[in-house]
Amino acid sequence: MSYPTSPPPTRSLAPIGSLEKLLSDNSDWISPEQADLYAAQFIDYLDASMSFDRISILSFDVFDTLLLRNEKYELYRYLEISQRVQTCLQQRGFNSATVWDIYAARLVAFKTCYRTVPHQLMSREGRLLDILTLMLKLLAIEPSWVNEVLDEVLDIELTYEQQNLRPNPLLDRLLQHPRIVNKAIILVSDMYLAGTHIHQLVQHFYPHLQCQAVYSSADYSLTKSNGLLFEQVIRDLKVERSTILHWGDNFHADVKSAKSKGLQAIHLPIPDRALRQRAEHKQQFLATLEQQGFDLTLVY
């Protein structure tokens, strides 16, 4: 088994706005020490680029925007979760599944759930509970155990996320700014986690943040990428589109798509250093899988 090597990911579309370019050119995430300066510049930028006082709702993407991920490759995170799941199952006397069995079952369940979930207006999104349920069934867990074990495995997943996420210092400062504290806050995420679980994670890192609503693609089977999740937001909130300002790291889903639906949008790009670290970790992990003889193409 071999994997093609690839250069670190690059942005095919340039960030918009002078301050967004400044963030893009920054070599790393904004530090807590830099956050106050950048927050003040952001408020000035918002005043200069739009009628910020007319903005009534601030909409935030969650992962890599409000909550920052570390350098770990996504499939490596699933392996670490599988190690914790194995411990959980062994404590219940289920000793036959190896970490690699659990990992393979997780990947097969993930791929299957994403491919078989019903389309909703040409949108499709897997759901974590469906993925974990199918994973346990693939491991031949007793049917009477599945629901009970499912709660523990879900808790493992959410605990792992908490331990591998951190708040965004820039947004932490901005959300405390006098010009922002009176704005309504919503969260909009393309993610397999339910909105209740996303809200739980955000509250862990931003305990004083009051969210009016959480929109997860897992709950609605609609996505930001095609703009339909933003349409759901507009229908629910019954506000003028241009009074919603959405913030996010993905230029297509969070900027182009939001603007195509009439929202205002701010791009908060992932820094180049973080992108390079993730690309390097991905290649290292794929090499490890090859050394283990684990054929990723058979299960994912």
Residue pairs with C-beta under 8 A, 6 or more apart in sequence:
1 289
1 290
1 293
1 295
1 296
1 297
2 290
3 283
3 286
3 287
3 290
5 283
6 279
6 283
7 279
8 272
8 275
8 276
8 279
8 280
9 275
9 278
9 279
10 275
11 24
11 251
11 269
13 251
13 252
13 256
14 21
14 24
15 21
15 23
15 24
15 251
15 267
15 269
16 255
16 267
17 45
17 49
17 266
17 267
18 45
19 41
19 42
19 45
20 266
20 267
20 268
20 269
23 30
23 38
23 268
23 269
23 271
24 267
24 269
24 271
24 272
26 271
27 271
27 272
27 273
28 271
28 273
28 274
29 68
29 168
29 169
29 271
29 274
30 38
30 168
30 169
30 170
31 169
32 169
32 172
34 169
34 170
35 169
35 170
35 172
35 173
36 173
38 170
38 173
39 170
39 173
39 174
39 177
42 170
42 174
43 52
43 174
43 177
43 179
46 52
46 55
46 245
50 245
50 264
52 179
52 245
54 242
54 243
55 183
55 243
55 244
55 245
55 264
56 183
56 184
56 239
56 243
56 244
57 183
57 184
57 185
57 186
57 212
57 237
57 239
57 243
57 244
57 245
58 180
58 183
58 184
58 185
58 186
58 245
58 247
59 186
59 187
59 188
59 233
59 244
59 245
59 246
59 247
59 258
59 263
60 66
60 171
60 185
60 186
60 187
60 188
60 246
60 247
60 248
61 187
61 188
61 189
61 224
61 246
61 247
61 248
61 249
61 250
61 253
61 254
62 187
62 189
62 191
62 198
62 201
62 202
63 69
63 165
63 189
63 191
64 249
64 270
65 168
65 171
65 247
65 248
65 249
65 254
65 268
66 167
66 168
66 171
66 187
66 202
66 206
67 165
67 166
67 167
67 168
67 201
67 202
67 205
68 165
68 166
68 167
68 168
69 164
69 165
70 164
70 166
71 274
71 277
71 278
71 280
71 281
72 80
72 164
72 278
72 281
73 278
73 281
73 282
73 285
75 107
75 285
75 296
75 300
76 281
76 282
76 285
77 160
77 164
78 103
78 106
78 107
78 110
79 99
79 103
80 160
81 106
81 156
81 157
81 160
82 99
82 100
82 102
82 103
82 106
83 99
84 156
84 160
85 102
85 106
85 153
85 156
86 97
86 98
86 99
86 102
88 149
88 152
88 153
88 156
89 95
89 97
89 102
89 139
89 141
89 149
92 145
92 149
94 139
94 141
97 105
97 139
100 292
100 294
101 139
102 135
102 139
103 294
104 294
104 299
105 135
105 136
105 138
105 139
106 131
106 135
107 296
107 299
107 300
108 134
108 135
108 138
108 299
108 300
109 130
109 131
109 132
109 134
109 135
109 138
110 126
110 131
110 300
111 299
111 300
112 134
113 126
113 127
113 130
113 131
113 134
114 124
114 125
114 126
117 124
117 125
117 126
117 127
117 130
117 221
118 124
118 221
119 221
120 220
120 221
120 222
121 222
121 228
122 226
123 217
123 221
123 222
123 223
123 226
123 228
123 229
124 221
125 190
125 191
125 192
125 217
125 218
125 220
125 221
125 222
125 223
126 192
126 218
127 192
127 194
127 218
128 154
128 157
128 192
128 193
128 194
128 197
128 218
129 150
129 154
129 194
131 192
132 150
132 153
132 154
132 157
133 146
133 150
135 153
136 145
136 146
136 149
136 150
136 153
137 143
137 146
141 149
158 197
158 200
158 201
161 193
161 201
162 201
162 204
165 201
165 205
166 205
167 205
167 206
168 268
170 268
171 247
171 268
172 206
174 180
175 181
175 185
175 206
175 209
184 212
185 209
185 210
185 211
185 212
186 211
186 212
186 213
186 214
186 215
186 233
186 237
187 195
187 198
187 199
187 202
187 211
187 213
187 214
187 215
188 215
188 224
188 229
188 230
188 233
188 246
189 198
189 214
189 215
189 216
189 217
189 224
190 217
190 223
190 224
190 225
190 229
190 253
191 198
191 216
191 217
191 218
192 218
193 201
193 216
193 218
194 216
194 218
194 219
195 214
195 215
195 216
195 218
195 219
196 214
198 214
198 216
199 211
199 214
202 209
202 211
203 209
213 233
213 236
213 237
215 229
215 232
215 233
217 223
217 224
217 229
220 229
220 232
222 228
222 229
222 231
222 232
223 229
223 253
224 230
224 248
224 250
224 253
224 254
224 257
224 258
225 252
225 253
225 257
226 257
227 257
227 258
227 260
227 261
230 246
230 257
230 258
230 261
230 263
231 261
233 244
234 241
234 244
234 261
234 262
237 244
241 261
241 262
241 263
242 262
242 263
242 264
244 263
244 264
245 263
245 264
245 265
245 266
246 254
246 258
246 263
246 264
246 265
246 266
247 254
247 265
247 266
247 268
248 254
248 255
248 258
248 265
248 266
248 267
248 268
249 267
249 268
249 269
249 270
251 267
251 269
254 265
254 267
255 265
255 266
255 267
258 264
258 265
259 265
286 296
289 296
